[in-house]
């Protein structure tokens, strides 16, 4: 079993990598910083499991196509793609968000998920099998000032991507799932205009909670699709 995880250098992506490796998945870890990917690889190491790292920017279409070719050359097939790469900008309201901040966020969150999906869909079609999990956000269900306009748009788009995959690709044996977490204690919180306190973070979801949702979507029988999982702190 071979999988690709974007945003694997920290947070949810790292937690997903560790859980999938324990389950015996060979993994290609994708993220901007090689040193963080290496840390994830070391934490996820399991006997007999191959873990490769691919530093790069998922918002660069040409780079993602090259990534897809390299991963498929190494693994032969890919049964799973987890689109976990995500970012936000401190200046995020309609009043203050800059064009550059908007485009950078959209390139990472939405365009990156689309580029990665397109890079691995042909191999999944050929195999008549594949699961794509998009790590969305509750901001992809309802807008909020806390999330900011660009983040909201990107996450609604990711949810639409999931629906489009299921509408068009289920006859090819490919399924997709959107995971909509509430607040998670991950480094992206540091980008908020007023980052939450350490005490507030203790009451949030942890990356491992969201990773469990990913495993649920992955481990369902191939005949079953769970299109949406909403998970929030108690």
C-alpha positions as CSV (number, residue, x, y, z in Angstrom):
1,X,0.0,0.0,0.0
2,X,1.4,3.3,-1.1
3,X,0.3,6.8,0.0
4,X,1.2,10.5,-0.5
5,X,0.7,13.0,2.2
6,X,1.1,16.8,1.6
7,X,1.7,19.1,4.5
8,X,3.5,16.2,6.2
9,X,6.1,18.3,8.0
10,X,3.9,19.1,11.0
11,X,0.5,19.0,12.5
12,X,-2.2,16.8,11.0
13,X,0.0,15.7,8.1
14,X,2.7,14.4,10.5
15,X,0.1,12.6,12.6
16,X,-1.4,11.0,9.6
17,X,2.0,9.8,8.4
18,X,2.8,8.2,11.8
19,X,-0.5,6.4,11.9
20,X,-0.4,5.2,8.3
21,X,3.2,4.0,8.7
22,X,2.2,2.0,11.8
23,X,-0.5,0.4,9.6
24,X,2.1,-0.7,7.0
25,X,1.8,2.0,4.4
26,X,4.7,3.1,2.3
27,X,4.6,6.9,2.2
28,X,5.8,9.9,0.2
29,X,5.9,12.9,2.4
30,X,5.5,16.3,0.8
31,X,6.1,19.7,2.3
32,X,8.0,22.9,2.0
33,X,10.8,22.2,4.5
34,X,13.1,19.2,4.1
35,X,14.2,19.2,7.8
36,X,10.6,19.0,9.0
37,X,9.8,16.2,6.6
38,X,12.9,14.3,7.8
39,X,11.7,14.7,11.4
40,X,8.3,13.2,10.4
41,X,10.0,10.3,8.5
42,X,12.1,9.5,11.6
43,X,9.0,9.6,13.8
44,X,7.1,7.4,11.4
45,X,9.8,4.8,10.7
46,X,8.6,1.2,10.9
47,X,10.2,-2.1,9.9
48,X,9.5,-2.9,6.3
49,X,7.9,0.5,5.5
50,X,9.4,2.7,2.9
51,X,9.2,6.5,3.6
52,X,10.5,9.0,1.1
53,X,10.6,12.8,1.4
54,X,9.9,15.3,-1.3
55,X,10.4,18.9,-0.4
56,X,8.5,21.3,-2.6
57,X,5.6,23.8,-3.1
58,X,2.2,22.2,-3.9
59,X,1.1,25.5,-5.3
60,X,3.6,25.1,-8.2
61,X,1.8,23.1,-10.8
62,X,4.9,22.1,-12.8
63,X,6.6,21.0,-9.6
64,X,3.6,18.9,-8.6
65,X,3.6,17.1,-11.9
66,X,7.2,16.3,-11.5
67,X,6.5,15.1,-8.0
68,X,3.9,12.8,-9.3
69,X,6.2,11.3,-11.8
70,X,8.9,10.7,-9.2
71,X,6.6,9.1,-6.7
72,X,5.0,6.8,-9.3
73,X,8.4,5.8,-10.6
74,X,9.4,4.8,-7.1
75,X,6.2,3.2,-5.9
76,X,4.6,2.1,-9.2
77,X,1.1,2.7,-7.8
78,X,-0.5,5.1,-5.3
79,X,-3.7,4.1,-3.5
80,X,-4.0,7.1,-1.3
81,X,-3.6,10.8,-1.4
82,X,-4.0,13.0,1.7
83,X,-4.2,16.7,0.8
84,X,-3.1,18.1,4.1
85,X,-1.0,21.2,3.1
86,X,-2.6,24.4,4.4
87,X,-1.8,27.9,5.5
88,X,-3.4,31.2,6.5
89,X,-2.4,34.8,6.6
90,X,-2.4,37.1,9.7
91,X,-4.0,39.9,7.6
92,X,-7.1,37.9,6.7
93,X,-10.3,40.0,6.9
94,X,-12.0,41.4,3.7
95,X,-10.8,44.9,4.8
96,X,-7.1,44.1,5.1
97,X,-6.2,40.9,3.1
98,X,-3.7,41.7,0.4
99,X,-3.8,40.3,-3.2
100,X,-0.5,38.6,-2.6
101,X,-1.7,37.1,0.7
102,X,-4.9,35.9,-1.0
103,X,-3.1,34.3,-4.0
104,X,-0.5,32.6,-1.8
105,X,-3.2,31.1,0.4
106,X,-5.3,29.9,-2.5
107,X,-2.2,28.4,-4.2
108,X,-1.4,26.3,-1.2
109,X,-4.8,25.3,0.1
110,X,-6.9,24.9,-3.0
111,X,-4.8,24.9,-6.1
112,X,-2.3,22.6,-4.4
113,X,-5.0,20.1,-3.6
114,X,-6.2,20.2,-7.2
115,X,-2.7,19.9,-8.7
116,X,-1.9,16.9,-6.5
117,X,-5.2,15.3,-7.2
118,X,-4.6,15.7,-11.0
119,X,-1.1,14.3,-10.6
120,X,-2.2,11.0,-9.2
121,X,-5.7,10.5,-10.6
122,X,-4.4,8.9,-13.9
123,X,-2.6,6.1,-12.0
124,X,-5.7,5.6,-9.8
125,X,-7.9,5.3,-12.8
126,X,-5.6,2.8,-14.3
127,X,-5.7,0.7,-11.1
128,X,-9.4,1.2,-10.7
129,X,-8.8,2.1,-7.1
130,X,-7.9,5.0,-4.9
131,X,-8.9,7.2,-2.0
132,X,-8.3,10.9,-1.7
133,X,-8.8,12.6,1.6
134,X,-9.0,16.4,1.8
135,X,-8.2,18.0,5.1
136,X,-10.7,20.9,5.0
137,X,-11.9,22.8,8.0
138,X,-15.2,23.8,9.6
139,X,-14.5,27.1,7.8
140,X,-15.4,25.0,4.7
141,X,-18.9,24.7,6.1
142,X,-19.6,28.2,7.4
143,X,-17.6,31.4,7.1
144,X,-16.2,33.1,10.2
145,X,-14.1,36.2,10.8
146,X,-11.7,34.0,12.7
147,X,-10.8,32.1,9.6
148,X,-10.7,35.0,7.1
149,X,-12.1,35.4,3.6
150,X,-9.4,33.7,1.6
151,X,-9.2,30.7,3.9
152,X,-12.9,30.3,3.8
153,X,-13.0,30.4,0.0
154,X,-10.2,27.9,-0.2
155,X,-11.9,25.5,2.1
156,X,-15.2,25.7,0.4
157,X,-13.4,24.9,-2.8
158,X,-11.7,21.9,-1.3
159,X,-15.1,20.6,-0.2
160,X,-16.3,21.1,-3.8
161,X,-13.3,19.2,-5.1
162,X,-14.2,16.2,-2.9
163,X,-17.8,16.2,-4.2
164,X,-16.6,16.5,-7.8
165,X,-14.2,13.6,-7.4
166,X,-17.0,11.4,-6.1
167,X,-19.4,12.6,-8.8
168,X,-17.0,11.9,-11.7
169,X,-14.6,9.2,-10.5
170,X,-16.6,6.6,-8.5
171,X,-17.2,4.6,-11.7
172,X,-13.3,4.3,-11.8
173,X,-13.2,2.9,-8.3
174,X,-11.9,6.2,-6.8
175,X,-13.5,7.8,-3.8
176,X,-12.9,11.1,-1.8
177,X,-13.6,12.3,1.7
178,X,-13.6,15.8,3.2
179,X,-12.6,16.0,6.9
180,X,-13.9,19.2,8.5
181,X,-12.1,19.7,11.8
182,X,-12.8,22.4,14.3
183,X,-9.9,24.2,16.0
184,X,-6.8,22.0,16.1
185,X,-3.7,22.7,18.1
186,X,-1.3,23.0,15.2
187,X,1.3,25.6,14.1
188,X,-1.2,27.3,11.8
189,X,-2.7,28.9,14.9
190,X,0.4,31.1,15.2
191,X,-0.8,32.9,12.1
192,X,-3.9,34.3,13.8
193,X,-3.9,38.0,14.5
194,X,-4.3,37.0,18.2
195,X,-2.9,33.5,18.7
196,X,-4.8,31.4,21.3
197,X,-3.2,30.8,24.7
198,X,-1.6,27.6,25.8
199,X,-4.6,27.0,28.0
200,X,-7.1,27.4,25.1
201,X,-5.1,25.0,23.0
202,X,-5.5,22.3,25.6
203,X,-9.2,22.2,24.8
204,X,-8.8,22.0,21.1
205,X,-8.6,18.9,18.9
206,X,-5.1,17.4,18.6
207,X,-3.6,16.3,15.3
208,X,-4.0,12.7,16.2
209,X,-7.8,13.2,16.5
210,X,-8.0,14.3,12.8
211,X,-5.6,11.5,11.7
212,X,-8.0,9.0,13.2
213,X,-10.7,10.4,10.9
214,X,-8.4,10.0,7.9
215,X,-7.9,6.3,8.8
216,X,-11.6,5.8,9.1
217,X,-12.1,7.0,5.5
218,X,-9.1,4.9,4.3
219,X,-10.1,1.7,6.0
220,X,-13.7,1.5,4.9
221,X,-14.4,-1.3,2.4
222,X,-13.8,-0.1,-1.2
223,X,-17.6,-0.3,-1.8
224,X,-18.2,2.4,0.8
225,X,-17.7,6.2,0.6
226,X,-17.9,8.6,3.5
227,X,-17.9,11.9,1.8
228,X,-17.8,14.2,4.8
229,X,-16.5,13.8,8.4
230,X,-17.1,16.7,10.8
231,X,-15.1,16.6,14.0
232,X,-15.0,19.2,16.7
233,X,-13.7,19.5,20.3
234,X,-16.2,18.7,23.0
